[in-house]
Amino acid sequence: QVQLVESGGGLVQPGGSLRLSCTASGINISEYTMHWYRQGPEKQRELFANIFSDGVTYYLDSVKGRFTLSRDNAKNTMYLQMNDLKPEDTAVYYCNTVWRARDLWGKGTQVTVSS
């Protein structure tokens, strides 16, 4: 079964850190461009980070310098290190890729930044 599973969300204070994981089964993530999306309360889902198959990463300006993508091919897992979290980072975080011409989504993990 091909699936993506996110984990690592939680409640954190402003300025804190979290590391999210996205573990894939049924596909080899090193062969795909992997994406992170997030959807905040009453907001549209937004793409904010990619890691391409060659390891190159892309970040939206709002997270650049605070978030870092990495990938462990042996564990078939992508990581999102989030530092200096802000209340506006509160959202459900999803990983995604395109597999056989269709979007493959995880169920998401909730990140709440609040004091």
N, C-alpha and C positions, 0 to 999 in steps of 0.2 A: 504494500500500500504506500502510495506517495503522499507524504504529508510533511508539514512544517509545524513545529511546536515551540512556542515562545515561553520563556520563564524568566524570573528574576525581578519582576515588578514588586512594588510595595509603596509604603508611605515613607517619605523622607522630608526632612526639613530643608528650607531654602539654603543653598550653598552646599548641600550634601551630594553624595554620589550613589549611583547604582550601576550594576552591570547586568544587562539583559543578554539572554542567550536565545538563539534560534537553532534548533537541532532538526536536521532533515533526515528523512528516511525515504528510500526508494529512488533518490537522485543523489548525484555527487555534486555538492555545492561548488566545488572548485571549477566546475564546467559551466556554471551559470552566473549571470549577473544577479546578485541578491540585493534586495531593497528593504529599507525600513520605512514604514509609514506610521503616522500617528493621527489619532482623531480625538481632539479635545471636546469638552462639553459644548454642544450646540455649534460645533465647527465641522467643516468638511475634512475628510481624510486628506492628509498631505504627505507627499513624498519628501523626506528630508535627508536621506543618506543612501548611497549605493556602494557596493564593492563589486568591481568587475572581475571577470574570470582571471585577468592578469594581475589582480591584486590592487589595481588603482582604485582609489576611493573618491567619492564626491560627497560634499555636504552643503546643505542649505546654509545661507549666511547666518540664520538665527541660531544654529547649533555649532557652527564652525569654531574651532578652538576649545570647545567644551566637550564635544562628543567625539569618540574615536571608534571606528569600525575595525574589527580584525576577524580573522578566520583561522580555524584549526581544521585543516583538511583531514587529519587522522581521526578526529572526533566528528567530522562532518557537521561542524557547528560554527555559526557566526556569532560574534560577540559585539555588543554595543556598550562601551564604557561611557557613562554619562557623569560628568563632573559639573560642579557649580550649578546645580539644578535650580531652576526658577519656578515660581508658581505657574507661569505660562507654559511650562513643560508638562503640566498635568494632562494626561491623555491615556487612551488605550493605544499601546504600541503593537504593531503588526509587522511580521516579516513576510516577504513576498518574492516570488520569482515567476517567470513565464515558462511554463513547461508544456510542450506539445501545443503551442499556440494558445494556451489558456492561462489565466492568472491562477496561481496557487497561493492560498493564504493560510496562515495560521489562525488560531482563534483569538490571539491577542493576549497581552498582559497589561494590567492596569498600573500606571505610575501616577502617584499623587504627591505633589510637592506642596506642603503646607506646614505652618508652624502651629 
